[in-house]
Amino acid sequence: MTIDLKQAPTAPPASLQKEEIKEKTKALKKRLAELQKVLYAQQRFSLLVIFQGLDAAGKDGAIRKVFSGLNPLGVHVKAFKVPTEEERAHDFLWRVHPHVPAKGMIHIFNRSHYEDVLVPVVEGLIDEARTRRRYEFINCFEALLEEENETRLLKFFLHVSPAEQRRRLIERRNNPEKFWKHNDSDWEVAEKRDKYYRAYEQIFKHCSRVPWHLVPADKNWYKTYVVLSKVVETLEALPLRYPPLDTSNT
C-alpha cells in the first residue's frame, strides 16, 4: 500500500453537503447500535478499531462521536501512551495483547502497537533491520487475532492538515476547557511532521495485510461519517444473528 501523505486529502470532497452527511451519520449510529446488540449476544465475532494520527488529529473526538451510543458493557477503549518501565522490560506487543477484544466485544485503541515502530523510527532508536522485524511481528499478531479469534480489525489514520493541526494546538493552549489536552511536546512532534509522514508511509507499505483507511480529518463531521460508515459496513459483512433459545435446562 503506497501512499504519499503530502498528496492525500485532509478535507472532505467539495461536493458534499454538511447537513446531509450529518443526517446520514445519525442513521448510521442507530444502525451501529443495532449491530452491536447482535454482536454482543452472539459471542462469535469481535471488532478491534485502531486509531492512529498526529497530535490533534481528532482521535478522542472520533471515538466519542462514533461509539457513544453503544452499550458500555460491550465496548472498551484503551489509550496507549509512553511505555512504562515494566512494559519496556517485555517485548513491544506484551502490553497490547491483554487489551484485544473477547468474542462479542468492540475494543478501540487510541494509538496502538504501531507507536512502537513509529516513535522509535522517528527518534532513531531502532535500526532498519529491527524495524522490519517489528513489521513482521505486527502482521503475524494481527493475523492471529483474525484467524484464531475471528476478530475483525479496522485501522484508521486520521489525516489532518498542518494548518488545522496548528489551529487545534493553539486552541488547546487558549481554551480553558481544553487546557487538559495541552502538552508542549505536541509542538515538537508537529515540527517533525515530515519524519512522521515517512514513518507512517513505511507502516502503510509493510503492514497492510489488514488495510489502512485514510480519513480526511480537518472537518469533524466528515471524519465521524467516514469512520462510522466503515465500522457499520464491516459489521454488516459478518453473519451476525441472535443465538437461538437454549432449552437444555428446561
N, C-alpha and C positions, 0 to 999 in steps of 0.2 A: 504494500500500500504506500505509494509515493505521493507525498503532499508537500506543497510549498506554502507554509503558513502565512508568509507575507502576501501571497496572492489569494488566499482563502477569504471568503466574505465574513464580515463580522456583523453586518446589518441585514435585516430581512429584505426580501425582494420588494422593490418599489410598488409592484402591482397589488400587494396585499393590503386589505383594509383592516385596521386595528380592531374595530368593534366587531367585525365579522369573525375574526380569529378568536376574540375573547368569547364569543358565543359558542364557537366550536370547542373551545377549551372547557367550558362548563359541561358540555355534553360528554367530553372525554373523561372528565373527572368522575362523573356519575358512572360511566361505563367501567372505569378502573375499580371503583368501589364494589361493583357487582362481581367483577372478575376475581378480586381479592377474596371475597367470601367463598367462592368455589375453590380457589387455590388452597386456602386455609383448611377448608373442610375435607378436601380430597387427600391431602397429605401425601401427594406423589411427587410433585414438582416443587422447585423453589426458584427464586429470582434474586440475582445479585446485580445491583446497579452501581456502577463505578463512575464517580465524577472527578475529572482532572481539569486543570486550568490554571492560569497565572493568578496571582493575588488580585482580588476584586473582580474576578470573572463572573461571580454570582452563584457559586456553588451552594452556599447556605440558602439563598433565596429560591433556587431551583428545587432543592429538597423540600423546603417548606411548602411551596406552592403546588408542587406535583403530588406530594404524598400526604398532605394534611387531612384529607377527607377519609383516610383509611382507618380500619380498626387497629388501634395501637397494639393489640395482642399479636397481630401478625406482621408487625413492621419493627425493624431495629436499625438505628443509624449509628455508624461508628466513624469518628474522625481520627485520622492518623496524623499525628504530629511528629516532632523530632523524636527519634528513638530514645528510650530510657537506657540507663546503664545495663539493666537486666536484659532488655531487648537486644542491645548491641553485643551481648555475650553469646547470643544464639545466631543461627542462620537468619537471613533477612525475611524469610517467609514465616518464621516462628510466631511472630506477633500477629500475623494476618489470619492464619488458619482457624484459630478459635472463634473468629467472628464471621465466618461464612455461614450462609443460611441453612437451617434444617429444613426438611421437607415441609412444604406448606407455608414457608416464610418468605417475606421480602426483606432483604437486607440492603442497606445503602452505605456505600463507602464515600466519605468526604475526604478526598485523596485516598491513596491506596498503596499496594505493593509497588506501584510504578514510581513512587517517590524514591525508592531505593536503587533505581537506575537513572533517575532524573537528577537529583541533587548531587550525588557523588560524581556524576559525569561533568556537570556544570562546574563544580568546585575542584575538579581534577583529583578526586580522592581514590578513584579506581582506574585501572588501565583498560585498553580496548578489549583485551582477551577476557578479562574478568567481566566486563560489561556484557560481552556476547554470551558468556556462560549464564549470566543472570537472565538475559532474554530467553534462553533455552529453558531455564528453570521455571520462569513465569509461564511460558507456553505449556509446559508439562503440568504445572499447577492448575491452570485453567482447564486443560483437557481432563484432568482428574475430576474436577468439580462437575463438568458437563457429563462425562461418560459414566462416572461411578455413582453420582448422586442425583442425576437428572436436574442439575442446576442450570438455568439459563442465565447467561451473562450479557449485560448491556454496558458498553463502555462509551462514555461521553467526554469529549473535550470541549469545554466552553471557551469559545474564541472571542476575546474582547479586543477592541482596537486600542492602540496606545493612548489616544485622546480620551476615550471613555474610561479607561483604567485610571488615568491621571485624575479625571473628574471625580471618580469614586473614592480614590485615595485622599483627595483633598476634602471631600465630604466627611470622611471618617475623622478627619482632624478638626473639622469645624462644627459638626452636628453633634450636640450632646448625647443624642440617642444612639450615636454610632461611635462614641469615644472608645467603647469596649473592643471595637474591632481594630482600632488603630495600632499599628506596630511600625516603628521606624525602619525595621529591616525590610518591610514591604517595598520601600522606595529603592533599596539596594537591589532587590530582586528585579524590579522594573527596569533598572539600568542595565541589567544583564539579559534583557529580552531576547536579543539575537542568539545568545548562548542557549537559552531555554528553548527557543524555537528549534535550533539544530538538534538538541537532545530529544525533543518531542518528535521531530521528524524521523529520527532513527528508531524511536519506540514504535511509531506507526508502521515503519518499514519492517521491523523484525518481530513485532508482537501483534500481528493482525490475523492470527488463526481465528480468534474471535474479533470481528471487525470493529473498528472505531467509528463513532458517529461525531462528526464535527458540527457543533451547534453555534451559529452566529449569536453572540451573547450581548450585543450592545443594547438591545431592547428586551426588557424582561418579559413582556407579553408574548413575544415571538419565541424566546428561549423556552419558556414554560410550555408553549404549544408543541414545539418540536420534540422535546423530551417526553412529554405526556403521550403524544401520538405514537412514538416508538415503543414505549412501555406497554400501551394498550395493544398495539399490533403484535408484540412478542407474546403476550399472554393469550391473545385470541388465536394464535397459531398452535397453542397446546390443546390436546384433547381433554380439556377440563370438564369435569362433571361431578355433581354431588354424589357421594357414596350411597349405596342402597341401604335400606333399613336392615339393621342387624337383629335378627330374631333368634339368635343362638342361645340367648339366656331366658327366653320366654317358654 
